Amino acid sequence: MRQTKTIIIGGGASGLYLSSLLLKQHTVLEQNSKVGKKILASGGGKCNITNEFISSQNYLGDAEFIDEILSNLSYKEVLAKFSDVKFSKIKNNQFFASSSKDVLNSLLKMCKNSEILTSTKVQSVKKLGDDFILTTNSGDFSCKNLVVASGGLSAKALGVSDIGYNIAMKFNHKVSTLNPALVGLTVQKPEFWMKSLSGVSLKGTLKVGSRILDGELLFTHKGISGPVAMNASLFWQKGECELNFMPNFNLKNIRNSRKQLVSVLPLPRNFIKAYLKNFNLLDKPVSRFSDSEFEIIKNLQSYKFAPAGNFGYEKAEITKGGICVSEMSNFCESKICKNLYFIGEILDVSGMIGGFNLHFAFASAKAVAKKLNSCAL
Ligand SMILES: Cc1cc2nc3c(=O)[nH]c(=O)nc-3n(C[C@H](O)[C@H](O)[C@H](O)COP(=O)(O)OP(=O)(O)OC[C@H]3O[C@@H](n4cnc5c(N)ncnc54)[C@H](O)[C@@H]3O)c2cc1C
């Protein structure tokens, strides 16, 4: 059995960030043949690493805990840490790297005290006295401090496992219901007209409960996607949502127009035609639509529908739900089992699109580093 003081399960965003901060020698166990696969996939290969407006408002989960963890790390500190990577600010607040590869390489250069063992899959963990005993496909390991950074269940193709949730439950932690999130929404029959618009996008808002999400909406052969629908998947459980396909447009101004509808609405022409067709209507001068027909046009600003579900874990960027944070200290240490830590996506903290998930992964890693580095002194 190999003995080491500290083991991190998972060489992903949170595990590697922690590794880069630890002052003492430690071991990272990674099941894949290479570390950081999700970092590489992030932001379409350009890693949206952080956001200027980091706050619990952009997350689903316990706001008090989230704010406490986020207080460990500002977006400026993230950018400064990756000072050798070029970033650009997009949409006024999101920071994208020139390439995700640069981010991963930069992070790996900072992992100075790490022994990183790839192709090492942790299968189970038990406690023997003060030690954690880990069974892996490459033999057993023992350690005093165990950090679980094994991520969620989304994007299966990048290599995922449920080991973190199993460890949590083994040590009597509660795990809330898990679901794919930051993923497109499938539609029911009344909305099948949207499927014919696959590839078309527009700027709209989607209301889920009391949340109004805005941004790009993309139609696909399965339903709706794009940042608006993906963010909505974070907050939607079941029931109705409301789409506004043209926020900020005043329909009253066009009611008496003699121009064709497709030429006055701020929407793609094929979208308007597909929408009208669904109600057995054709394009014509706006003034010729009857009042009841115009109600259908008005409905474009308050289109209620109930999604059928979502595109599933294969397409999801994250897993929502996870290990309950009420059982975690502000250092992400288990309140039930000393020296056991959980960080990153495995916790019941889910961020919106915009760099919030990587930022939380890093901030939670920093919380653990504070504790472990202070013990090491
Ligand atoms: C396509 C895509 C794009 C994304 N884009 C962004 C973005 O631009 N910005 C953003 O903020 N977030 C983005 N995310 C989300 C972000 O990547 C994750 O939230 C983040 O990587 C979570 O970090 P983590 O360390 O918790 O988990 P991960 O990064 O998933 O790391 C977990 C690691 O643990 C390993 N592991 C799992 N089980 C075991 C085991 N049994 N034994 C050993 N190792 C194990 C895994 O192989 C993996 O390497 C994206 C996600 C996807 C899928």
The ligand as an SDF file (V2000), in Angstrom:
LIG
                    3D

 53 58  0  0  0  0  0  0  0  0999 V2000
  -18.3510   21.1760  -22.7720 C   0  0  0  0  0  0  0  0  0  0  0  0
  -18.1890   21.9410  -21.4820 C   0  0  0  0  0  0  0  0  0  0  0  0
  -17.8930   23.2920  -21.5180 C   0  0  0  0  0  0  0  0  0  0  0  0
  -17.7700   24.0020  -20.3200 C   0  0  0  0  0  0  0  0  0  0  0  0
  -17.4140   25.3180  -20.3730 N   0  0  0  0  0  0  0  0  0  0  0  0
  -17.2450   26.0100  -19.2160 C   0  0  0  0  0  0  0  0  0  0  0  0
  -16.7780   27.3500  -19.2360 C   0  0  0  0  0  0  0  0  0  0  0  0
  -16.4300   27.8950  -20.2900 O   0  0  0  0  0  0  0  0  0  0  0  0
  -16.6960   28.0100  -18.0430 N   0  0  0  0  0  0  0  0  0  0  0  0
  -17.0130   27.4150  -16.8430 C   0  0  0  0  0  0  0  0  0  0  0  0
  -16.9250   28.0650  -15.8040 O   0  0  0  0  0  0  0  0  0  0  0  0
  -17.3980   26.1220  -16.7980 N   0  0  0  0  0  0  0  0  0  0  0  0
  -17.5050   25.4100  -17.9460 C   0  0  0  0  0  0  0  0  0  0  0  0
  -17.8730   24.0870  -17.8920 N   0  0  0  0  0  0  0  0  0  0  0  0
  -18.0650   23.4630  -16.5690 C   0  0  0  0  0  0  0  0  0  0  0  0
  -16.6990   23.1850  -15.9050 C   0  0  0  0  0  0  0  0  0  0  0  0
  -15.8410   22.5530  -16.8330 O   0  0  0  0  0  0  0  0  0  0  0  0
  -16.8690   22.2870  -14.6860 C   0  0  0  0  0  0  0  0  0  0  0  0
  -17.8440   22.8290  -13.8330 O   0  0  0  0  0  0  0  0  0  0  0  0
  -15.5470   22.1420  -13.9290 C   0  0  0  0  0  0  0  0  0  0  0  0
  -14.6070   21.4850  -14.7450 O   0  0  0  0  0  0  0  0  0  0  0  0
  -15.7530   21.3490  -12.6530 C   0  0  0  0  0  0  0  0  0  0  0  0
  -14.5070   21.1240  -12.0610 O   0  0  0  0  0  0  0  0  0  0  0  0
  -14.3070   19.8490  -11.1190 P   0  0  0  0  0  0  0  0  0  0  0  0
  -12.8910   19.8580  -10.7150 O   0  0  0  0  0  0  0  0  0  0  0  0
  -15.3370   19.8220  -10.0820 O   0  0  0  0  0  0  0  0  0  0  0  0
  -14.6030   18.6050  -12.0620 O   0  0  0  0  0  0  0  0  0  0  0  0
  -13.8280   18.1190  -13.3630 P   0  0  0  0  0  0  0  0  0  0  0  0
  -13.1270   19.2450  -14.0150 O   0  0  0  0  0  0  0  0  0  0  0  0
  -14.8290   17.3560  -14.1260 O   0  0  0  0  0  0  0  0  0  0  0  0
  -12.7070   17.1450  -12.7980 O   0  0  0  0  0  0  0  0  0  0  0  0
  -13.0150   15.9280  -12.1780 C   0  0  0  0  0  0  0  0  0  0  0  0
  -11.8790   14.9650  -12.4680 C   0  0  0  0  0  0  0  0  0  0  0  0
  -12.0230   13.8150  -11.6460 O   0  0  0  0  0  0  0  0  0  0  0  0
  -11.7260   12.6760  -12.4150 C   0  0  0  0  0  0  0  0  0  0  0  0
  -12.3680   11.5090  -11.7970 N   0  0  0  0  0  0  0  0  0  0  0  0
  -13.6960   11.2340  -11.7430 C   0  0  0  0  0  0  0  0  0  0  0  0
  -13.9000   10.0720  -11.1240 N   0  0  0  0  0  0  0  0  0  0  0  0
  -12.6710    9.5950  -10.7710 C   0  0  0  0  0  0  0  0  0  0  0  0
  -12.2370    8.4150  -10.1140 C   0  0  0  0  0  0  0  0  0  0  0  0
  -13.1010    7.4730   -9.7240 N   0  0  0  0  0  0  0  0  0  0  0  0
  -10.9010    8.2470   -9.9000 N   0  0  0  0  0  0  0  0  0  0  0  0
  -10.0060    9.1790  -10.3250 C   0  0  0  0  0  0  0  0  0  0  0  0
  -10.3730   10.2990  -10.9810 N   0  0  0  0  0  0  0  0  0  0  0  0
  -11.6970   10.5080  -11.1860 C   0  0  0  0  0  0  0  0  0  0  0  0
  -12.2870   13.0160  -13.7850 C   0  0  0  0  0  0  0  0  0  0  0  0
  -11.7350   12.2040  -14.7970 O   0  0  0  0  0  0  0  0  0  0  0  0
  -11.8990   14.4800  -13.9090 C   0  0  0  0  0  0  0  0  0  0  0  0
  -10.6270   14.6510  -14.4840 O   0  0  0  0  0  0  0  0  0  0  0  0
  -17.9750   23.3490  -19.0690 C   0  0  0  0  0  0  0  0  0  0  0  0
  -18.2610   21.9890  -19.0480 C   0  0  0  0  0  0  0  0  0  0  0  0
  -18.3590   21.2780  -20.2330 C   0  0  0  0  0  0  0  0  0  0  0  0
  -18.6560   19.8090  -20.1790 C   0  0  0  0  0  0  0  0  0  0  0  0
  1  2  1  0
  2  3  1  0
  2 52  2  0
  3  4  2  0
  4  5  1  0
  4 50  1  0
  5  6  2  0
  6  7  1  0
  6 13  1  0
  7  8  2  0
  7  9  1  0
  9 10  1  0
 10 11  2  0
 10 12  1  0
 12 13  2  0
 13 14  1  0
 14 15  1  0
 14 50  1  0
 15 16  1  0
 16 17  1  0
 16 18  1  0
 18 19  1  0
 18 20  1  0
 20 21  1  0
 20 22  1  0
 22 23  1  0
 23 24  1  0
 24 25  2  0
 24 26  1  0
 24 27  1  0
 27 28  1  0
 28 29  2  0
 28 30  1  0
 28 31  1  0
 31 32  1  0
 32 33  1  0
 33 34  1  0
 33 48  1  0
 34 35  1  0
 35 36  1  0
 35 46  1  0
 36 37  1  0
 36 45  1  0
 37 38  2  0
 38 39  1  0
 39 40  1  0
 39 45  2  0
 40 41  1  0
 40 42  2  0
 42 43  1  0
 43 44  2  0
 44 45  1  0
 46 47  1  0
 46 48  1  0
 48 49  1  0
 50 51  2  0
 51 52  1  0
 52 53  1  0
M  END
$$$$
